């Protein structure tokens, strides 16, 4: 942040993305924003970017609920689901190169 904003005069932000509600397989991530807060506090203290730091106003915390992503991606087909269909993948690749 210092290098970009102060030395290079770039309008940069540091954005931390936190996923909540993740229940994939045996992994269970934090289910609420509140469950993240103590870990975030420790991380920011370690990085030296507490609320009083002069660049802290350019550091953003964004919380994304996994269910919201799932709703948006219902009709999305992921490439790992198509590994068996080489013809399809070759067609996609050809289209991208055209």
C-alpha positions, 0 to 999 in steps of 0.5 A: 500500500505504501509503495503504490499509494505514496511512492507511485501515486496509484489510487490503490486499495487492499481488499480482504475477502472473507467467505462465510457460511462455507460447508464444503466437505469436511471443511467448515469455515466461519459461519458469520462475520462475527466469527471472522472478527477476532482472527482479522484483528490478530492479522491486522495487528500482525501486519501493523495496519490497525485502525489508526494506521494512515493507510487504513482507510484504503484497506477494505474488508469484504464479507461474502456469504457462500450461499449468495455465490451459489445462487448466482452460479446455479446455471454455471458449468465448471470446467472440472465437470466437463473434463470427460467431454474433450470435444466440448473443451476443444470447441470452447478453446477454438472459440476463444482463439477465434 
